[in-house]
Amino acid sequence: MIGIFIFIAAYRYYAGLAERFGKTKWHYGLLALGIYLGTQFVFAFSYGIYKGITDPASLDDNNYMGFSALNLVSWLISVAAVWGFYKVLESKFRKESLKKPAIQIEEIGKKEL
């Protein structure tokens, strides 16, 4: 259930960023969902490989659907990945928005054919 709330918050967070810089909101919302799910899958796969190598018998009786320390760690890692990529995109969009007026200023006085 907490994962669903993180899912929704990540979508809205990225959609707000896209709206602020004039980009398509749902594209970046889906990007956030992909980052979140990708991080979850990579973490689960890595943990499964670790458990398979260290204790192969424990793989038969797993239940990761409840609230556990493992889920808490995976949520924190996923939120950190979403936030980190958000900061990278925000920095990129700010640099792009600073370049736009300079390009328009350079175009003044040029004749179009």
N, C-alpha and C positions, 0 to 999 in steps of 0.2 A: 504494500500500500504506500509506503514511503517512497518507493521507486517511482510510482505513478505521479506523486506530487513533485518529485524532482524532475520528472519528464515534462510535466506541464510548465513548471517554472523555467526550465531551460529553453523551452520553445518560446515562451513569452519574452524572456530576457533577450534572446537573439532577434526576435521579431521587432522589439523595441529599438535595438541597435540599428537594424536595417531601416526602420522607419525614420530614425533620426538622420541618417545619411542618404536618404532617398533611394534605397535599394528595395528589391522585391522582398516583402516580409516573409512569405511562406517558404521561400528558398532557404533563407538563413535559419528559419525555425526548424526545417527538416534537417539542416546541417547540424544543429544542436542535438536533435534526437539521434542522428547518426553517430555523433561523437560520444554521446552518453551510452548508447547501446554497444558501440564498438569497444569502448573501454570496459564495459561490463563483461562482454564476451571474452576479451583478451585476458581479463583478470580471472574469470572462471576457468578458462582453458589452461592458463598458467598454473592455477591452484590444482586443477585436476591432474595435470602432468606431475606436479610436485607430490601430490598424494599417491599417485600411481607408482612413482619411483620409490618413495619412502615406505609406504605401507599398502601394497596391492590389495590386501584383503579388505581394507576399509572402503573401497570403491563400491562394494556390493550393497552396503546399507547406508547410503547417503540420503539426506533430506535437507536441501538448502532453501526450502520455501519459508521457513519461519524466521523470526528475528534472532540473529546471532552476531557474534563479534565479527565473523567472516563477512556477513552482509553489511555490517556497519563500515568495515574497512573498504569494501568494494564501492559503497555509496560515496564515501569520502574521496576515494581516488577518482571516481567518475566526476564528481562535482569539481574537483580540482582541475581535471582535464578540460571540462566545459568552460570553467572560468579562465583558465590559461589561454585557451584558444580564443575566447571572447576578447581578452586583452590584446592578443595579436591582431585580430580583425579590427578592433577599435583603433589601434595605432595605425594600421594600414589605411583605414578609411579617413583618418585625420590627415595623413600625409597626402592622400589623393585630393581631399577637399582644399588643401593649401595650394596644390598645383593648379587647380582649375582656374582661378582668377588670373594667374600668371600667363596661362596659355591664351586666355581671352584678350589680355592686354597686348600680347605680342601680335595678335591678329589685327589690331587697329591699324589702319592705313594701308593694308595689303589689298590689292585689287583681286577680285574674284573673276575668273574667266568663265 
